């Protein structure tokens, strides 16, 4: 039916009125998430006793027929990111301080990849294939359990303790993950903090191990932990800030837009996951505080400490002590007082921290990552990634970082960090044979790096920009954190800073006080002579 | 000494108000200023900044009135340096003051300050105070430097802060000397009383003394 213009308007008005009424009524219920327009539990294609997670995917793409194409173009599929400056980053190409590289470990890494397993050889990238939709779109929070356990992930990938602690919990509390795949398929929906977190909270070998500002405590956080994600705050999920266009998500750490962003968000330029996108660059009530935002990033004051949610993050990983087996020649696990793994034969010694104070550095948004075979710094600590920026470039701001120290194997002939072949059925896999030489040989070959056969361990350090766990303003750093005699001097080791109140010119105070003392002695001497002569005159 | 004296009105009410409120504000700003500088912890950095900045604005207002007062009443003439009597004044402080010689200078409505005072106060008004004002205002408006084109000139907060602190030390030196020199009247409190009441007893010039 065609309506002419004059008829359409009043109708639109009515609809608007009714929709508004409905919206106002629903407002308390919907909060941040719009109601979906499809109820997956009613779809015929999902009324099926799924036994295999790949079957679900086939059902999804029957309707969502371009979703896979979209995903194949994203970093979540490719693990490969070509930056504007030409650098080729992404998990596939760079090393980290935890399980240092993908190359030879593709089988195990496949458990986190959003497809169904990875090819053994990944040097030419990850080819398009079926995408595991539920990895991100499960709303039950149980899917990742099935996924990792059915997909044959190495226990130690996610559980530092080889799942010993988890087995104990199941024994005490019973099986937690009981939903059927069909129930999960029928409850698909938008991503949640839990779905994103099933990978991003548990990377680095345990809950919260890697990032420091991302762990399972963010799934239902207190207001004091994260003002954005708490139900008492903005009640955000990850995707509230990390919005997507065609499944491409914003806010990759390979391209930090936070630094140069001094504009509010524009609907025309797409989403940007930065503080300034929503808050602007002068959001505070005190103008003197606002005056700081040209050089101090929001995160610096508003994430005063991290790993605050009761989940510790790793601060040290010493691979050099790995391989010590129990008397029965089996891998062993030692726990610290807090019940965290302090030693595992598979990984070596580990240390953790909670409520950690960040380190602060100038950051211009460029983070230099390195490829397998990176040169070792003979002078001292080798940096796994390098924070770019300085006080003088006019762009950089001071940002907070989490740093982890890792003791990694390197080739003593070529002075290059060596990739580790961790997993697989062969005895060349370190978690199987506990033989460094064999493991490094296979790891190096897979990554295309030469290995001489002579190796040792060296201290490395990796830095992670902190962006999450934004605290309530009452807990933000105050003036006294950096300024004044009573301050703890938080930014004292940041180069190129003049911080009022930190006594940075000892010569000035030395000569100033000297001048004051001399003047005082001068007038005191003059006064004493005056008094003396006056007294003598009286005597005469 | 039994010289004939007369009471003359030297410091007018505005002048006294200006002097004492300025003294109070400057001392308060010195106390908070050196806390901001990091010399000690007293009010806490944030409160120290607040007190310092509010005091600064009050003092600016006071100064606007004072400059107006100086110009309209001709009081600025008391600060024009002179050679006349300068050497005698210096010699007096070096020698006469110990031997009990009479003061070479007596204030009058025409000249309230001795030649050394004129120079000292002029230095205070045209050098130290402008120095601390200029550096202080730059400090206060640090965030507007880019808009004012000052960043491009290579000016840094550090330079401004150093100048501000140097000026603060100079003012403290002035304060110490000033506090001492006001005790050098006929009695220790003579000059202080004059600055409180406005009236000072000055010896009458014999040539102008009424014949008995």
Interface residues (C-beta under 8 A of the other chain):
Chain A: X288 X290 X291 X294 X478 X479 X480 X483 X484 X485 X486 X487 X498 X500 X501 X502 X503 X504 X505 X508 X509 X512 X515 X516 X519 X520 X523 X526 X527 X529 X530 X533 X534 X537
Chain B: X35 X36 X37 X38 X39 X40 X41 X44 X45 X46 X48 X49 X93 X97 X98 X99 X100 X142 X143 X156 X157 X158 X161 X162 X165 X166 X169 X172 X173 X176 X177 X180 X181 X183 X184
